[in-house]
Amino acid sequence: MLLNRKQERVRGAAPLQPNPLASTGGEGWGEGASAREPLAIYIHWPFCRSKCPYCDFNSHVREGVDAVRWTRALVADLERQAQLAPDREVSSIFFGGGTPSLMPSHTVAALVARVGALWPVASDLEVTLEANPNSAEAERFAGFAEAGINRLSLGIQALDPEALRFLGRGHDRDEAIAAIRLARATFARYSFDLIYARPGQSVAAWEAELDEALSLAGEHLSLYQLTIEPGTAFDKRAARGEVLAADEETGAALFEATQIRLAAAGLPAYEISNHARPGAECRHNLAYWRYEDYLGIGPGAHGRVTRGGGKIATRQRRAPEAWLAAIEESGTAIDEETPIAPDEAVGEMLMMGLRLIEGVARQRLETLAGRDVEQMFPGVLPRLVDGGFVTLDDDRLAATAAGRQRLNAVLGALLAV
Ligand code: SF4
């Protein structure tokens, strides 16, 4: 599969860079989306206990973190960005990172409460926090539940002890299983992540690991294919000739086995790497994939907000200390607020939406582009349909299973038009 890890995991990350040709500015975009349209809020905690060798996220190891300053700054960022998207109803909050389970629970509580003071919230508000098993003390989980977290997403990554060591994880198998059990006992909803396509991993070994995962799972699992990302420790080792991930053919066989196993267990894929019982999907991540509006709070976080009939992209300063200093000095660390040109928005909607089994709503795509889907992709669309890579009907444009396995190539063909 050609997708990279950054595309696979969505944490308030922008699928495309803002259009460098578009003008920048913070005023004059007119009215935002109509009142009470849903809004998702992503909050980034950029600190981890150690850096995993495959990870290219905006995560950093620091000796001490001043919780008071960080709480104040994140709340200030939230208040400032509320001006970008007033009159909405917040549908989800997602604490990602980094390792947000290292946040003090009172920081989480302060942010959840501030969201509730700034916007009306949906009656079924989803509030997710990512956690690592080695920060899974019972008191911390209870504190997060009390702070308003109702969905926990655990970074388990492997149930095989050797694989955990290979991935440089700071927890062992027993801690992983204990954390899953504690999550199940504490939160209304929980999910955990595993990484597959590790070097030397056989389909049979992965199926056995999946079976154990299914015995521990609730209604949602995220299963990511290992890729070597530029700038990571794995990247440096790979450059020296080490084989650190499965080859493409094995990766495809593991992906296929994953789809079959999970569907048979009642957790079919709803996105390339995400599986859930119908109705138990992560609503926050669905907002990204459906190209709905979201605010990105914290260092390096991106946002997409509808203003004046189009969307603007926001991008924050990435380094934690620079972000904190900017917020404390001027109340904002947003470096860019860029209107997204319609063609670029179409590209973003496709890049996100074709990851979903449901695909992209045809009407939304055509409204955004101002023309029919057939006119958007003359020539290439019939070829992709005939080749069995996409389907198009009156309601939706979707990638088939074969198309999702080659999504970068499908997108390349569509977006080259
Ligand atoms: S714990 Fe997660 S965010 Fe932190 S370094 Fe590891 S993979 Fe990256």
Residues whose N, C-alpha, C, O or C-beta is under 5 A from the ligand:
A	BS01	SF4	C48 S50 K51 C52 C55 F57 S59 G97 G98
